[in-house]
Amino acid sequence: MDDPDYSDAIAILVVSVSESKPRSVRVNITVPEDMLRKIDNVAKKRGMSRSSFLVHAAQNAISASQDSHSL
């Protein structure tokens, strides 16, 4: 910008933004009542919703499964 040859130049920055959060889909599952109570209690203690807790638990199980297959 200090160069007089570029005093009227315009800089354009193009940024590609991927979808940061995938679309959530409602599902219906069957869970034993006592397990649902345990899930809700642990989720509440962690400040999480039931859905968030279940998604995180699934992610952890999937990661553990993938890690064990890579050994």
N, C-alpha and C positions, 0 to 999 in steps of 0.2 A: 504494500500500500504506500510505502515511502517512495517507490519508483514512479516518476512522472508518466512513464509509458503505460502504467496500469492504474492510473488515478481514477479512471471511470470504469474499471473492471468490476464485475460482480462474481462473487464466489457462490457456488451452489453445492450443497452437501446432500447427497441422496443416501438415505438410510433405509435398509430393508428391515421391516419389523415383522417377525413371525408371530403367529397367534400365541400369546404368552400363556393363555389359560384355555385348555381344551373345553369344549362344550360339555356341561354336565347332563347326564341322562338319569331320569328317575327309574329305579328298578324295584321289584318286589321280591323279597327273599323270605324264607321260613327259617326261624331260629328258635331253639328251645327257650322257653320263658326264663329259666334260671340263667342261661348264658346271656340273654338280652339284658337282664338286670346287671350282670357282671360287666358287660360291655359299657352300659350306660354309666355305671359307677366309676370305672376307670377313665372313661372319656371325660366325665365331669371333673374328676380330680386333675386332669391334664388341661382343662379349659378348652376341650374340643367338643365338637358336635359328634353325634353317633356316626353320621356319614363320614366325617373327616377321620375319625378313629378307625373305622373299618377300611377306608381307602389306604391309610398309612400302614395298617396291619397287613393288608394285601401286598402293598409295595415291598414291605420288609420280607414277607414270605417269598415273593417272586425274586427279589435280589438274592436271598439266601439260596434259593433253588438254582439260580444262574451261577452263583459263586461255586456251589458244590459240583456243578457240571463242568466247570472250567478247570477243576483240579486234575 
